[in-house]
Amino acid sequence: MTLRLLAVACAVTLAAPALAASHDPKTFLQEHDTNHDGQVPRAEFDAARDARFKATDANGDGWVSDAEYLSEYQARLEADLAHSDMTDEKKTEERQRQVRQTHVRFGVLDTNKNLRMEKAEYDVSGARAFAMNDADKNGVITASDTAATEARRKARNAEGS
């Protein structure tokens, strides 16, 4: 069942354009380069992720519920949609699709299936995202790394077409 959820999450993520997605190479630097120097070393990435986890854990109980995860994501999604040139109808469709996808992502990240995303589970996802975007594997992500990651993604999608 876990592999099936993971496969579904990957398929949906690859098939759809990303809005407000931290793992999107195009927005990775924008979201994680907190000092705006054009690079994201692992320590800066981890600090940004820690801050996002704490902000997502709205009630401060040390874990994130599906509702908290959705609420944090919806705030970013609405900001993106506000700046989008999509029609209102397309924004509604995108909002519904993204909300469904958020529940799928939560299910995948909640590896022990206790309906609580623990910090350790969240950190696994972050480590995977950092590794995916660090194309030259030097522990610092730059625009050239994210460009290489985007090129690999496009090549994979072209092979699947």
The 8 nearest C-alpha neighbors of each residue, nearest first, counted from 0:
[[1, 3, 2, 4, 5, 6, 107, 7],
 [2, 0, 4, 3, 5, 107, 110, 6],
 [3, 1, 5, 4, 0, 6, 7, 107],
 [2, 4, 0, 6, 1, 5, 7, 8],
 [5, 3, 7, 1, 6, 2, 8, 107],
 [4, 6, 2, 8, 3, 7, 107, 9],
 [7, 5, 3, 9, 4, 8, 2, 10],
 [8, 6, 4, 10, 5, 9, 11, 3],
 [7, 9, 5, 11, 6, 10, 12, 4],
 [10, 8, 12, 6, 7, 11, 13, 5],
 [11, 9, 7, 13, 12, 8, 14, 6],
 [10, 12, 14, 8, 9, 13, 7, 15],
 [11, 13, 9, 10, 14, 15, 8, 17],
 [14, 12, 10, 11, 15, 9, 16, 156],
 [13, 15, 11, 12, 10, 16, 9, 156],
 [16, 14, 12, 13, 17, 11, 10, 18],
 [17, 15, 18, 14, 13, 12, 23, 20],
 [18, 16, 20, 15, 19, 23, 12, 13],
 [17, 19, 20, 76, 16, 79, 97, 80],
 [20, 18, 76, 75, 21, 17, 79, 72],
 [19, 21, 18, 22, 23, 17, 26, 27],
 [22, 20, 23, 27, 19, 26, 30, 24],
 [21, 23, 20, 128, 24, 27, 26, 132],
 [22, 24, 25, 20, 21, 26, 27, 17],
 [25, 23, 145, 27, 26, 149, 22, 148],
 [24, 26, 23, 27, 145, 149, 28, 146],
 [27, 25, 29, 24, 23, 28, 30, 21],
 [26, 28, 24, 30, 29, 21, 25, 23],
 [29, 27, 32, 31, 30, 26, 39, 38],
 [28, 30, 26, 27, 31, 32, 25, 33],
 [31, 29, 27, 28, 32, 26, 21, 33],
 [30, 32, 28, 33, 44, 29, 47, 27],
 [33, 31, 35, 28, 39, 34, 29, 30],
 [32, 34, 35, 31, 43, 47, 30, 29],
 [33, 35, 32, 36, 37, 43, 31, 38],
 [36, 34, 32, 33, 37, 38, 29, 28],
 [35, 37, 38, 34, 32, 33, 39, 141],
 [38, 36, 35, 141, 32, 39, 142, 28],
 [39, 37, 141, 140, 36, 32, 40, 139],
 [38, 40, 140, 32, 139, 43, 44, 41],
 [41, 39, 139, 43, 42, 138, 140, 44],
 [40, 42, 44, 43, 138, 45, 139, 39],
 [43, 41, 45, 44, 40, 46, 39, 47],
 [44, 42, 46, 40, 45, 41, 39, 47],
 [45, 43, 41, 47, 42, 46, 31, 39],
 [44, 46, 48, 42, 47, 43, 49, 41],
 [45, 47, 49, 43, 48, 44, 42, 50],
 [48, 46, 50, 44, 45, 49, 31, 51],
 [47, 49, 51, 45, 50, 46, 52, 44],
 [50, 48, 46, 52, 51, 47, 45, 53],
 [49, 51, 47, 53, 48, 52, 54, 46],
 [50, 52, 54, 48, 53, 49, 55, 47],
 [53, 51, 55, 49, 54, 50, 56, 48],
 [52, 54, 56, 50, 55, 51, 49, 59],
 [55, 53, 51, 52, 56, 57, 50, 71],
 [54, 56, 52, 57, 53, 71, 67, 51],
 [57, 55, 63, 53, 59, 54, 58, 52],
 [56, 58, 55, 59, 54, 67, 53, 63],
 [57, 59, 56, 60, 61, 55, 67, 63],
 [60, 58, 56, 61, 57, 53, 62, 54],
 [59, 61, 58, 62, 56, 63, 57, 53],
 [62, 60, 59, 56, 63, 117, 118, 53],
 [63, 61, 117, 116, 60, 115, 56, 118],
 [62, 64, 116, 56, 115, 67, 68, 117],
 [63, 65, 67, 115, 66, 68, 116, 114],
 [64, 66, 68, 67, 69, 105, 63, 102],
 [65, 67, 69, 64, 68, 70, 63, 71],
 [68, 66, 70, 64, 69, 65, 63, 55],
 [69, 67, 65, 71, 66, 70, 64, 55],
 [68, 70, 66, 72, 67, 71, 73, 65],
 [69, 71, 67, 73, 72, 68, 66, 74],
 [72, 70, 68, 74, 55, 73, 69, 67],
 [71, 73, 69, 75, 74, 70, 76, 68],
 [74, 72, 76, 70, 75, 71, 77, 69],
 [73, 75, 77, 72, 71, 76, 78, 70],
 [76, 74, 78, 72, 73, 77, 19, 79],
 [75, 77, 73, 79, 78, 74, 19, 80],
 [78, 76, 80, 74, 79, 75, 73, 81],
 [77, 79, 75, 81, 76, 80, 74, 82],
 [80, 78, 76, 77, 82, 81, 83, 75],
 [79, 81, 83, 77, 82, 78, 76, 90],
 [80, 82, 78, 79, 83, 77, 84, 76],
 [83, 81, 80, 79, 84, 78, 77, 85],
 [84, 82, 80, 85, 81, 79, 90, 86],
 [83, 85, 86, 82, 80, 81, 90, 87],
 [86, 84, 83, 89, 90, 87, 80, 88],
 [85, 87, 89, 88, 90, 84, 83, 91],
 [86, 88, 90, 89, 91, 85, 92, 84],
 [87, 89, 91, 86, 90, 92, 85, 93],
 [90, 88, 92, 86, 91, 87, 85, 93],
 [91, 89, 87, 93, 92, 88, 94, 85],
 [90, 92, 94, 88, 89, 93, 87, 95],
 [93, 91, 89, 95, 90, 94, 96, 88],
 [92, 94, 90, 96, 95, 91, 97, 89],
 [93, 95, 91, 97, 92, 96, 90, 98],
 [96, 94, 98, 92, 93, 97, 91, 99],
 [97, 95, 93, 99, 98, 94, 92, 100],
 [96, 98, 100, 94, 99, 95, 93, 101],
 [97, 99, 101, 95, 100, 96, 94, 102],
 [100, 98, 96, 102, 97, 101, 95, 103],
 [99, 101, 97, 103, 98, 102, 104, 96],
 [102, 100, 98, 104, 103, 99, 97, 105],
 [101, 103, 105, 99, 100, 104, 106, 98],
 [102, 104, 100, 106, 101, 105, 8, 107],
 [105, 103, 101, 107, 106, 102, 108, 100],
 [104, 106, 102, 108, 103, 107, 109, 101],
 [107, 105, 103, 109, 104, 108, 102, 112],
 [106, 108, 104, 105, 109, 5, 110, 4],
 [107, 109, 105, 110, 106, 104, 120, 121],
 [110, 108, 116, 106, 112, 107, 111, 105],
 [109, 111, 108, 112, 107, 120, 106, 1],
 [110, 112, 113, 109, 114, 115, 120, 108],
 [113, 111, 109, 110, 114, 106, 115, 116],
 [112, 114, 115, 111, 109, 116, 110, 117],
 [115, 113, 112, 109, 64, 116, 65, 106],
 [116, 114, 64, 113, 63, 117, 62, 109],
 [117, 115, 63, 109, 62, 120, 64, 118],
 [116, 118, 62, 120, 119, 115, 121, 63],
 [119, 117, 121, 120, 122, 62, 116, 52],
 [118, 120, 122, 121, 117, 123, 116, 124],
 [121, 119, 117, 123, 122, 118, 108, 116],
 [120, 122, 118, 124, 119, 123, 117, 125],
 [121, 123, 125, 119, 124, 120, 118, 126],
 [124, 122, 126, 120, 125, 121, 127, 119],
 [123, 125, 127, 122, 121, 126, 128, 120],
 [124, 126, 122, 128, 127, 123, 129, 121],
 [125, 127, 129, 123, 128, 124, 122, 130],
 [126, 128, 124, 130, 125, 129, 131, 123],
 [129, 127, 125, 131, 126, 130, 22, 124],
 [128, 130, 126, 132, 131, 127, 133, 125],
 [131, 129, 127, 133, 132, 128, 126, 136],
 [130, 132, 128, 129, 133, 127, 134, 148],
 [131, 133, 129, 130, 134, 145, 148, 144],
 [134, 132, 136, 140, 130, 144, 135, 131],
 [135, 133, 144, 136, 132, 148, 147, 131],
 [134, 136, 137, 133, 144, 138, 140, 139],
 [137, 135, 133, 134, 138, 130, 139, 140],
 [138, 136, 139, 135, 133, 140, 134, 40],
 [137, 139, 136, 40, 41, 133, 140, 135],
 [140, 138, 40, 39, 137, 41, 38, 141],
 [141, 139, 39, 133, 38, 144, 40, 132],
 [140, 142, 38, 144, 143, 37, 145, 139],
 [141, 143, 145, 144, 146, 140, 37, 28],
 [142, 144, 146, 141, 145, 147, 140, 134],
 [145, 143, 134, 147, 141, 142, 146, 133],
 [144, 146, 148, 24, 142, 147, 143, 132],
 [147, 145, 143, 149, 148, 144, 142, 150],
 [148, 146, 150, 144, 145, 149, 143, 151],
 [147, 149, 145, 151, 146, 150, 132, 144],
 [148, 150, 152, 146, 147, 151, 24, 145],
 [149, 151, 147, 153, 152, 148, 146, 154],
 [152, 150, 154, 148, 149, 153, 155, 147],
 [153, 151, 149, 155, 150, 154, 156, 148],
 [152, 154, 156, 150, 155, 151, 157, 149],
 [153, 155, 157, 151, 156, 152, 150, 158],
 [156, 154, 152, 158, 153, 157, 151, 159],
 [155, 157, 153, 159, 158, 154, 152, 160],
 [158, 156, 154, 160, 159, 155, 153, 152],
 [159, 157, 155, 156, 160, 154, 153, 152],
 [158, 160, 156, 157, 155, 154, 153, 13],
 [159, 157, 158, 156, 155, 154, 153, 14]]
